[in-house]
Amino acid sequence: MAPNASDDVSVETISAYGVARATVKNTPLSKEEAKKIDDYFKASLYLCLGMLYLRQNPLLQEPLKVEHLKSRLLGHWGSDAGQIFTYIHFNRLIKKYDLNSIFISGPGHGAPAVLSQAYLEGTYSEVYPDKSEDVEGMRRFFKQFSFPGGIGSHATPETPGSLHEGGELGYSISHAFGVVFDNPDLIALTMVGDGESETGPLATSWHSTKFLNPITDGAVLPVLHLNGYKINNPTVLARVSHKEIESLFVGYGWTPYFVEGSDPETMHQAMAATLEKCVTEIRAYQKQARESGKAFRPRWPMIVLRSPKGWTGPRKVDDRYLEGFWRAHQIPLPDVANNVAHLKLLEDWMRGYEPEKFFDESGKLIPELKELAPQGNRRMSANPVANGGLLKKPLHMPDFRNYAIEVHRSGTADAPSMSNMAIFLRDIIAANQTNFRVFGPDETESNKLGAIYQAGKKVWMGEYFEEDADGGNLAFAGRVMEMLSEHTCEGWLEGYTLSGRHGLLNSYEPFIHIIDSMVNQHCKWIEKSQEVEWRAKVASLNILLTATVWRQDHNGFTHQDPGFLDVVANKSPEVVRIYLPPDGNCLLSCMDHCLRSSNYVNVIVADKQNHLQYLDMDAAIEHCTKGVGIWDWASNDQGCEPDLVMASCGDVPTMESLAATALLRENLPELKIRFVNVVDLFKLVPEREHAHGLSDREYSAIFTTDKPVIFNFHSYPWLIHRLTYKRQGQHNMHVRGYKEKGNIDTPLELAIRNQTDRFSLAIDAIDRMPSLGNTGAATREKLLNEQIRCKNEAYENGVDPKLLQEWVWPF
């Protein structure tokens, strides 16, 4: 033991080696059952090595030669054995108890593990007939892995039974819980890598049991796999005592069961007994809750599986550790193409799994082993839950037009756009009580969506206090999922939609950045899924961003960041959509459209405060259908060439642009000004680059090719330049947006800091019109003085001048 090691840690008690050490002591397997399971285990491991190394000679029916190897060896070996071990033992219970289950591979880089099971169960050959259950099919199966024109090295969308790629670590548990919400008969068997367990998202997701209702939901059975090492480092949880690990998970609210060791014979008995103990506990908790009708929060079971990294491989190679050490993480013998001794070692290793015993001469798994796997959709590799589009049912949607905000004259009255839309969401929830949920990090009420609680309250399985009845809106069975972890909420939503349901995530705009990378990964999953013929379309991932930058003046600089749109705009045009509705009726139209869509990531940006309303419902539908349009009521260039185009995108920028337009028309009435509003951001992209893009002719008809365009944008201005850089007349596009200038400001002062206020826009317009000559100088000076006066008044009184707060469209 190292000199400073904890006193209660002994190397022996946390070693991955030796006969099995387990919390559950039963030995439920007969000798014959144990032998068959071990043979299936060996056959699976053989397939894993075949995927990593071989392109020819799949069953080693002739001596292994260099030409049988792939030229480039890619993939991961280290976690394969532990995942296969768990998967095979759970298959026994699926058959015994007729379980409905899926397998989620947290360490998805160990894809050979799940691919081997899909192949042995026959699912792989069903969806890819050329990867048949024979020698030639096996050869193709091996060759395609991590190979150009083949499949990736993770549990990608091409993998039957997978809805979690496991490339970026941290989301296995939150995905699993999302899958089992409203799936009362489902168990999600979830492997959690010990490297993954060090991530922040994974750490928060253990709390998901506080939101799982044993009556209405299924169960997650996590298996924390302590194989000891990451790429080149020990893992934290593999080097602490039993007491610490047990205390950690008891503190999270779980009941941990340990299975540890490397001796296959005793490990098979220990894992069989432990998994069965967990399954019977899960079923007992569910039975108790469902028969009594009283929901409660059990101390759900979980397993801590400790086995060597690269289990069953050579312990040492050239007197250097391999099995049980970090070198087993990826390709265990990387130099077999130019090291004769290592090539022979690989061959002996592979032959040691005795493939000739488990596959007949044609290459098919022998019947005695084939019968170990479940049949049909009970196979975890064939469960339709993991291809959720097969189960997806359309939402029952009320007619959004019935929630219209009355607009008698454009831009003259304000209304609560978000609170009104919440009534629409309320009725969607009421009509879809088992397949629609709203997710968010403790912000539903703050985001003016509180009306939805009338149809479904916040799920809460924790303790209750008396005061919760006074507006807490908590319930054991609800439709709103709130936890102050954007990662967990996003993971729940992703799991929920990928398994065939529908949902919406609402968040403060500045903190959505916390899940940039998660959304990035989901976009990649959806894009790749579109290339897989057997993958059915799932409901879109819908994100509502509110509490936006221009109304975060009171919270200050830390709460001012609209840059999530840049992240989304980087993703594939086949997948992403961004909408910035200018008013309440447009918000309703956009929300209805997004909730009905499939296979997209939709982002809607709308502030939660009251705002001016511009379009009645018919006009809003027309505008949102087009995505961009000229607002005739705000323009005065009808029938002639405009001198100037004023454009806007976003609710607050639209109001400021309109106010700037009014200032110009009041002070320079001879100007002909066209007002353009953009609601669908990707309309700015050429049609050849995005399905929503305008043609060059359509774009020029709206924005012109030779007139100055003053574009007031919700987010960072350079995004508009990026989207329009190929457009004719782009040099005339002058964009104003958030420029990372902020503080505790009034709304106007925040806009002035970033030159998005009405005065700055009007002055900019004057400066961009050479035809004015010096005739606009007096107006320019007047506007500048007015801007200074308003700013000083805000400094003095702490609020913007009343005339600005109550401004309405004057024409």
N, C-alpha and C positions, 0 to 999 in steps of 0.2 A: 504494500500500500504506500502511496506517495506520502511524504511527511505531513502535508497539510490536509490530507483527505479527511472527510467527515468520519467521526468515530463509528457511526452506525452503518457504514458502507463496508462490506467485505467483498473482495473480488469474486469470491466463490458464489455469493448470493445473487450477484448481478451478471454472472457469466452467461453467455449464450450456449455454453457447451455442457454436455453430460446428459444423464437420463432425465426424463421429464420431471419438472417440479410444477405442481398445479394446485390451485385453490380447491378445485373439484377433484375428488379422488377416485371416482368410479372408473370401471373398465368395461364399457358397454359393447365393445366389438368382439365378435367371435374371431377365432384365429383365421378363418376363411375370409371374413369381412375385412379384417385388418390387412391380410395379404393382398386382396383385390384392390383395396384403396392404395396400398403402397405401390402396387404395379401401375395403377392409373397415374399415380404421382410420378413414377419414373418415366412413363410414356410421355407425360406432359413436359417434363424437364428435357427430355430428348428433343421434343419439338422446339422448345425454346432455344436450345443450342443450334438446332438446324436453322432457325430463322436468323440467328446472329452470324452464322458462318457459311452456310451452304448455298450454292446455286445449281449444283449437280449432285448425283449420287445420293439422293435423299435418305435412303435406308441403309447406306453403307454396304451395299451388296457387292462392292469391290473395294479394295484398299483405298483409303483416303489419299488424294493427291492435291497438289496445289491448284490444279486447274478446276477442281471441284469447288473451290472457295470463291467467295465474292472478292472482287478486287479491293473494295473499300469496306471495312468492317465497322458497322454502326449499330448502336443499340445499348441496352442495359440488361445486365444479368442479376445484379445484386439483390433486388427485391422479388424476383420471379418465384423462387421456391416458396417463400412465405405466403405469397398471394395465392399460388396454386393450392398449397396445403389447406388454406382456409376455404377456398372455393369448393374443393372436392368434398371436404367434410360437410359443408353446408348443403351440398347436393343430396347427401344421405337424408338430411332432415327435411328437405323439400319433398322427397319421395315419401318419407314416413308420415309427415303431417300434412301433405298436400299444400305446401306453402306457396304463396305468391311473392316472389322475391326478385330483386335486381342486385347486381354487384357493382359497386362504385370503387374504382381504383384511384385512390388519392395519389399514390406514386405511379401515375399513369405512364411514366417513362418505362416502367416494367411491363410494357404492352405485350411482350411475348407471353406473359402469364395469361392474360385474358384472351389473347388470340388463340393460344393453344386450346383453351377450353371451348371456344366457339367452333374450332375445327373438329375437336373430338366429339362434340355434341351434334355435329352435322349441320349446324346453323350456317357456318361459313360457306359450305358447299351449296347450300340452298340459295343463298343470296349471290354467290359468285360461282356459278356452275363450272367454270374452268378450273377452280381450285377444288377439284373432286377428291373423294376419299379413295384415292389410289396413288400409285407411285408417281405418275406424271402430275396429278393434282397436287401432291405433296411437294413436288419439286417446284412447281409454280408458287405455291404457298410460301415456301422458304425464300425463293429468289426475290419476291416482291417486297419483302420486309426491308425498310430503310434503303430502298433501291430506286434509282431514277425511273419514273413511270409507274412506280408501285405505291406503297403506302408509307406513312410516317412512322416514327419510332415510339409514338405515344398511343393512348387509347382514343384515336381520332374518330371523326364521324363515320369513317369507313368501317369501324369496328362494330359488328353486331353486338347488341346488348349494352353499348356504351352511351351514356349521355354526359359524361364528364371526362374530358381529355387528360387532365392531370399533368399538363405541361407546366403551367404556372401553378405553384403550390399554394395551398391554403384554403381551398374552397370545397373540399370533399364533404365535410360535415354539413355545411350550410346548404349545399346542393341536395344532399340526402334528405334533410328535413323538408326542403321545398317540395321534393318528390312525394313524401309521405303525407303532407298536409292534404286533407280531404281524400285520402286513399286508405280507408280504414283497414283493408285486408293486406296491405303491402308491408313487407319488411325490406328495408334497404341495408344490405350487408355492406359495410363501408370500411375499406382498408385505409388507415391513416398512417402515412410514413412518419418515421420519427424525425426526419428532416423537416417534413411539412409541419410537424407539431410545433416547430420553433417559430412559425410565422404568426403575425398578429391576427389576420383573419381567422385562422384555425383556432387560436386561443379564445377569441370571443364566441365562436360558433358552438363551443361546448355548452353554452348557456341556452341553447335552443330547446332543451327539455322544458324550460319554463313557459314554453309557448305551444307545447304538443298536448293535444287533448286525446286521452286514450279511448274516448267514445267515437269521435269523428275522424281521427287521424290514424295512420299506421304507425310503424315503429322503425327507428334506426338502431342497428346493432353495429357499433363501431368496433373495429379491431385495430388497436394501436400497435403497429409492427415495429418493435425495437430490434432492428438488425445492426444497430450500433454505429453506423457510419454514414456520412454524406459522401460527396465526391472525394474529399481529402481530409475530412475532420471527423472526430467523434460527434455523436449527437448528444444533446444535453440530457434528455430523459433516459438515455441508456447508461448514463454514468452517475445516476443518483440512486439512493436506496429505495427498497420496496416501500418503506414507511413514507418517504416523500411522495412517491408516485401515487400510492394509495390515498394519502391525505389530499393530494391535489385533486384527484377525481371524485373523492367523497365530497370535497368542498364544492366542486362543480355541480354535485347532485347526482352522480352516477354511482353504481355499484361495480367496482372493478374486479374481474376474475383474471388470475395470472395463469399463463401456460408458457413454460420456459424450458429450453433444452435443445439438444441436437440429435438425440438417439431416436431414429424414426419409429421403432417399435413402440416405445413408451409414449412418444409424442403423439402418435396417432390415437392412442387410447385417451390421452389427456385432452386433446382437442375435440374428439368426438363427445366426450362427457361434458366438457365445458360449453360447447356450442348448444348442446341439447338442454343443459341447465338454463342457458340464456333464453332460448326459444320458449321453453315451458314457462319461465317467469314472465316473458312478454305476453304470452297468451293468457296467463292467469290474471295479470293486471288488466288487460283489455276485457276479459270476461267479467271481472268484478265491476269495472266501471260501466260496462254496457248493460249488464243485467240489473244493476242497481239504478242506472240512470244518473249516477252521481260522478261527475268528473273529478279527478284528483291527480296530483303529480307524483308518480312513482319514482323511486330511485332506480331508474332504468339500468339494465345490465350493460356492461361493456367488457371487452377482453383486452388484456395486455399480452401480446404474443412476442416473446423474445426468442429469436432463432438467429443463427449466424448469417451474416451477409454473404450472399453467394452460396447458401447452404447446399450441400452435396457435392460441391466442387473440390478440387485439390486444396488441402490445407496450406501447403507450401509449394512454390515453384522456384527452382534454383535457389533454395534455402531462403526465399523471401515469402512472407505471408500473403496468401491470396484469400481463401475462404475465411470469413470472420474478420476481414480487414477491408480498408477502403479500396484496395486494388480490385476487389470483386464488383465494384459499382457498375462499371460499363463493360467493355469487352474484356473478359478475364484473361485471355491469351492473345494479345494484340499483334504478335509478330509471327504467327504460324506460317505466313507465306514465305518467310525467309529464314526460319529457324526449324531445321529438320526435327530436332528433338521435341520442340513444342508442338509441331504438327503431329508427331506420333503420340504425344501426351493427349492432345485433343481427341485423336481417334480412339485411344484407349478409354478416355473419359466417356465419350459418347457411346462406345460399345458397352461400357459398364452399365448403362441403363437398359441393356438387353432389348433393343427395339425389335429384333427378330422374334421375340416371344410375344410381343404385344400387337404387332402388325403382321397380317398374313402376307403371303408372297405378292399379292396384288397391291398391298399398301393400306389395306383397310384394318381399322381397329378390331380386335377379336371380339366376338359376341359377349364373352364373359365380362369384359370390361365395358363394352358399349352399354350394357344394361345398368351400369352404375348411375348414369346420367338420367335426369328427369326426361319426360317426353313433351313434345309440342311446346306450347307457350309457358309451361312450367320450367323450361330451360331458362336459366338466367340470361343466356346469350340470345334468347328469342322472345323475351318478355316484351310485349308491345308498349309497356310503360316507358321503356328506353327508346322507343320510336314514337314519341308522344303524339305526333301528328295523326297517327292512326286512331287515337282515342279522342282527339279534339272535337268538341262540339261547338257550333257557333253560339255566341252569346245571344241571349234574348235581350234585344236592345230597344228601349223606348225611342220614340221619334224625337230626336234632339230639337226639332223645330218647335216642339211644344214648350220648350224652356227659353224661348226667345226673349231677349231684352227689347222692349219697345224703343224705337229710335224715330222720333218724329222729325227731327232736323239734325243733320250730321254735325257732330262735334259741339253740341250745345248743352248736353247733360251728362253727368257721370253716373256710374252704376258699379256695383260690386261684381266684376266679371268672374272672379274665382269663386266667390260664395254662391253665385248663381249656377256655375258649372257643377258645384258640389251637389246641388239638388239632382242634377242629371246623373251624377255618379251614384248618389243614394239609390236611385231607382234602378240603376243597373245592378247594384249589389242585391237589392231586394228581389230582383228577377233571376239572379244567378247565385244561389246560396251555397252551391257546392263546387263551383268552378271559376270563381272570380274573387280575388283578394286585392286589397290595397296595402302596400308596404311603405314604410318610411321611418327615418330615424328620429322619433319623438317630435314630429313637426306637423302632424295632420291638422290639429287644432290651430296651431300657429299659422299654417298655410291657408286658413279660411276654408278648410274642407270639413269642418265639424258636422255639417248636415248629414254626412254619411253614417254617423253613429246611430241615426234613427233606423237604419237598415241592418247595421252590423257593428257591434262595438269592438273594442280592442281586446284581442286574446290575451289573457293573463292567467297563468297557472300557479303563480306565486301566492304568497299570503295576502290577505285583504285586511285593510283597516276601515274603521267606521267612516272616516271622511271620504273614502273612495266613492261612496254613494252620492256625494255632492259634486257631480260633474267629472268623476274619474273615468266614466265610460268604459269600465273594465268588465270582462265577462269570460267565463270558461270557454264558451263557444262564441266566436266572433268572426268578423271578416277583415279586420284591420290588424296588421302585424307591425308593431313598433318596438324597436330596440335601438339604443343609441350606438349603433355600429352599422355604418353604411355598408361595410363589407358583408355582414351577416344578412341584412335586408336584401341586398342585391343578390347574394347567393340563394336565399330563399326564393326570390322571384325567378331567377334563372331556372332553378330546379322545378319550380311550379309550372312554368311555361314549357320547358323542355319535355315534361311528362304529360302534356296535353291540355293544360288549363290556361287561364288568362289572368293578367294582372297589370298593376300600375305601381310604379315607384314614384313617390313625391319627395322632393328634397329642396332644401335651401340651395340656390344656385352656387354659392361660393364653395360649398363643401362637397359637392358632387365629385370634385377632383379626387377625393379619397378613393373612388372606385374607377378611376381612369383605366387602370390596367385590367380590371375585371371586365369592363364593357368592351375593351379592346379584344380580350380573349373570346367573349361571347360573339362578337362580330365575326371573328375568324371561324368559330364553330358554325355559325349560320351560313357563311359564305361557302365553306367546304361542304356543308350538308346539301347545299343546292346542286352540287356536282355528283351526289350519291343518289342513284335512281331510286333505291328502295326507301330512302328517307322521306317520310311524309312531312309536309309543311306544319310548323308549329305556330302558335300565336306570337305576334311580335312582342318584343320587349319594349315596353312603353315607359318613358321617363318624363315626368313633369317637373320642370325647374321653375321655382318661384322664389319669393323673397329675393328679387333680382338686384343686380348691381346698382341700378339707378335709384333704388329705394332702400339701400343699405347705408344711407347717409348717417343714420342714428347709431349704427353699430361700428362704423368706422372702417378703416383701411383693410383690416383683416378679413372683413366680410364682403369685400369688393373684388370679385374675380369672375368674369364671364367666359373664361377661356376653355370651358369644356367643349364648346362648339368647335374649336380648332381641333381638339382630339378626335371628335366624331367625324369631322370633315376629312380626316386623313384615311378613314376606312373605305372599304370597297363601295362604289356607287350602287352595286347590286343589293347592298344591305342597309345602308344608313339613310335616314330622312330627318330633316330639321325644319321645324315650323315655329314661326314667331307671330302668332295672331295679334293684330293690333287692338282688338276689342273683344267684348264678351261673346257676341254672336259668332265671330270667327273662331274663338276658343272652343265653343260648342261644336262647330263644324269640324275643326281639326281633331278634337278628341274622339268624336264619333268615327271619323275616318281611321284613326290610328287603332282604336280598339277592335275594328273589324278586319284589320290587315293581318297578314301572315309573313313570317320569315324576314322581318325587318327589325332594326333598332330605331325606334321613333323617339325623337326628342322634341318636346314642346316647351317653349319658354314663354311664360306669362306671369306678370306681377300679380301679387295677391291683394293689393290695395284697390280702392275705387279709382276708376279712370274714365276719361271721356269715352263716349260711345259714338261710333261713326257710321256703321252700316246696319240697316235693318236685316232681318234674317235672309230674305231673298238675295239681297245684295251681298251679304256675307258668304252665302253658298256659292254664288257666282265668283266672288273674289278668291275664295279658297280653292275652288275647282281650277281656276286659272293659275293660282299661285303667285301671280304678280299682275298688277294692273294700274292703269291710269285712273285716278279718282277725279272724275269730271267735275264733281261739285267743289273740289278744292283747286281746280285749274281755271285759267282764263285764256288758254291758247287755242280754244276751239276754232278750227278752220284756218289756222295760220301756223307759221313756224314759231316755236317757242324761243325765247331768249335764254331760257334757263330751265333746267330740270331739277326739281327738288325731290329727292327720293328718301325713303325711310324703311327701316326694318326693325320691328320691336315696338311694344306699346308706348313706353316713355319716349324713345327717340321719335316716334311718329307724332306725338303731341308737340314736341319741340320743333320739329320740322314744319308742322302746320302753323305754329305760332310765328316761326321765321318767315314763312310764306306770307302770312297776313301782314307782318311788319313791312315786307317789301312792297306788297300791293297797296298798303295804306300810304307809304311814303314815296313810292315810285310807281304810280298807277299806270304809266305807259308800258311797263314791263309785261311781257307775255310769259307766264310761268306754268309749266306742266308739273303736276304732283303725281308721283309714282309711289306705290307701296308694295313691298315684297313680303309675302307671308311664308312662302316655300323657298328656303334659302338656295336650294340647288337649281332653281330656275335660272340663276345667274350663270350656271355652267353650260357650255355648249352641249347640244343634244347628243353629239357623238361621244361625249364623255360621261353623261349621266342620263338615265331614262327620263328624268324630270326636266332636263335642260331645254331652254328655248333654242330654236334655230337662230342662225345669225340674222335672218330677215326679221323674225319676231322680236329679237332683242333690239335691233336698230330701230324698229318701228316704235318702241316704247322709250328707249333711252337716247335715241338719235345717235349719229356718228360724229357730229361736229359742234354740239352745244355743251356748255359746262354742266356737269352733274354734281350737285352737292348731296352726297349720300350720308345720311345719319344712321349709324348702325349700332345695334345693341351691344355688340362685343368688340373685340380688338379690331381696329380698322383694316389691318393688313390682310385679314381673311377675305374681305371683299375684293381687294386687289388680286389676291391669289385666285379666287374663283373666276374673275373676269379678265385675267391677263391676256387671253387670246382674242378678246372682243375688239372689234373695230371701234375706234374712239375711246379706247381705254385710257389714253393720256388725258382725256377730259374728265375722268372719274376722280373726284376729290372726296375722300371718305373721312368722316369723323366718327370716332368711337371711343371706347375706354382706352386710355393711354397710361394706365397704372398710376394715376394721380388721385389720391383720396385722403380723407380724414373724417373726423366728426363734423359733417357739413350739413347744410340744408340741401334739399334736392337741387335747387338752382345752383348753389355754389359748387356742388359736386359736378354738375354739368359744365359749369364755367371752367373748372380746373381742367376738364378734358375736351373743351371746345365743342361740346355737343349741345350747348344751350341755344336758345332762339336768337340771341344777339350775336353770338359768334358765328352762327350759321348764316344769318343775314349779311353780316359784314363780309364773310368769306365769299358769299355769292356776288356781292358788289365788286370785290377784288378780282373775281374770275370773269367778269364781263367787260372786255376791252371796249365794246361798243358804247358803254356808258361814258367813256372818257372821264372827265372830272365832274360830271353832273351828279354823280352819286356821293360826292365828298361830304356834303352837308348832312345827308342821311346817315352816312357812315359815322360821322362825328356824333350825331344825335343818339345813335344806337349804342355807341361806346359809352357815352355819358350815362345813358339809362342803365346799362350793365353795371357800371361802377356804383350808381345810386342804389340799385337793388342789392348788390353785394354788401355795401356798407350797412344797409338797413337790416340785412340778415345778421351781420356781425353785432349790430346794436340790440336787436330784439330776439334773436335766436330762431326766427322763422322767416320764411320768404314773404315778401310783400303780398298783401291780400289780393291785389289786382292780378298777380301772377297765379296765386293759388286758385282763383276763381275764373281764370281765363277760359273763354269759349270761342269757338270759331265765329268771326264777326260777319261773314258774308252770306 
